[in-house]
Amino acid sequence: MTKQAAVAVEADLGKALRKELKALLDGGQAHATFDAAVKDFPAKLRGVVPEGLPYSGWQILEHLRLAQQDILEFSRNTDGAYKEKKWPEEYWPTAAEPASKEAWEHSIAQIREDRAAFEKLIASADDAVLVAPFAWGEGQTLLREALLVADHDAYHVGELVVVRRLVGAWKK
């Protein structure tokens, strides 16, 4: 392969990787999407903790928001202002029910906004930045954090679907 061809393959690989990362973050390739999991979730069931499970739909939703926001803040910590949260108390809400309909809607909107910001961070990073360890981390890279967000979100979106099934609010 010529040097010119190798450079073209690398450029295509970076573009393809970003495209697949976005698709992975958006979800829905092998499971329900975030939007499907929260769509029309009945307000009266958002705080119900199904028998045998430790969390309500609200607690899972809010955990998704808190964890994703933390990963985003860590990933764009160029100013050194990131502060590590205490596990598990700062990642899980204690109240089973949202304080209001607005709290539920705010959590959903914030998850969408933070995911869009994360996708923008990935799209704007060149290949070297995508795989270079963060100066403030312990070997983490933007690529690793993107995969972490996708994996974490997929897991908890699945939990939201299970909660909805158990409370009789899943129609798929």
N, C-alpha and C positions, 0 to 999 in steps of 0.2 A: 504494500500500500504506500502510495506517495505521501509525503508530508502534507501536501495540500488536501488530499483525500482524508487523512487522519484528522486534520483540523475540522473538516466538514462533518465528519462522524461525531467528533466531540461536541460540536455546536448542536447537531441534531440530538445527541444524547441528552444534553442539558435541557433543551427545549422539550423533549419527550418526557424527561423526568419531572419537570415542572407541571406539565399537563397532567401526568398521572398523579402527582401529589395533590393537585387541585381536585381531581376527581375523587381521590381517596378521602380528602377532607370534606368534600360535599356529601359523601356517603351514598348509599343506595345501590351499589353495584352488586352486593351479595346479601343485602339486608335492608330493612326499613331505613328511610332517611330520618334525620332529626325532625324535619318539618312534618313528616307523616306521624311520627311518634307523639308530637305535641298538639297536632291539629285536633280541634274540637274535644280536647280532654275535658270532660265535665268538671265544672268548678267544685261541685259537691264531693267529687272523688279524688281531688288532687292531694288531699291530706290523709287519705286512708292508707294505713300500713297493712297490706294483706297478710293473712296468717302465714307464718313461716318465713316471712321476709323481714329484713331489718329496717327498710326505708319506704317512705311514701313516694309517689310521683314527684311531689314538690321537692323533697330532699334530694332525689336523684337529679332533677333539673338544676337545682341550685348548686349541687356539687359539680355538675358539668360546667356551669358558669365560672365558679370559683377556680377550678383546676385549669380550665382553658385560659382564663385571664392570667393566672399565675405563670403558665408556660409562655404566654405571649410577653408578659412583662420581663421574664427571665431572658427571653430570646432577643429582646431589643434593649438590653441593659447597657448600652454604650456609655451612659453617663455614670454608671456604678451605683445607681439609686435603688436597685432591686434589693428587697429584703425577703429572705426565705420565710415562708409561713410555717406555723406549728402544725404538725400532723398528729392527729386527724382533726383537731378542733377548729382549725381555720379553713378546712376544706369541706366540712359537712355542717349544714344547719342543724340545730337541735330541735327546732319546732317542726312537727310533722306537716303542718298546714302553712300555706303562704299567708302573710298578714292581710293580703287583699288581692283582688283581681289584678290590680295594677302591679303588684309585686311579681305575680306570675308572668304577666306580659313584659315587664321590664327585664326579667331574667332571660326570657326567650329573645327579646330584642338585643340584649347585651351579648348573648352567645353568638347571634348572627353577626353582629358588628365586630366582635373580636375575631371571629373566624375570617371575616373579610379582611381585617387588618393583617392577620397571619398570612393569608393567601397573597396579599400585596407585598408583604415582607419577603416571601419566597420568590415571587415574580420579579422583584427588583434586585435580588441578590445575584451576583454573577456566580459561576460555577465554583470558583475558589472559595467564596464566602459561604456558599451552601455547605461545603464539607470541611471548612476550617474550624478547629476547636475554638470555642469562645474563650477570650482572654480571662473572663470572670468565672468560668466554669471549671469542671473537673473532667474535661474531655468531650463535653456535649457539643454538638454541632447544630446548625439550623435544620439540616436534613433530619437528624435524629429527633429533634423537637417536633418537627412536622409529622413524622411517623408516630411519635408518642401521642400527639393530639388526636390523630386519626384513629389510632388503636384505642385510646381511652374513650373517645367519643362513641365509637362503634360498640364497645362493651356496654356503656351506660345507656345508649339508645336502645340496645337490646333489653336491658333491664326495664326501661320505661315501657316497652311493648309487653313484657311479662307482667308488670304491675297492671297495665291496662287490661290485659286478658283476665287476670285474677279478680279485678273489680268489675268485670263485665262491660268494659268501655273500649274494646278493640273490635273493629268490624271488618278486618281484612281477611 
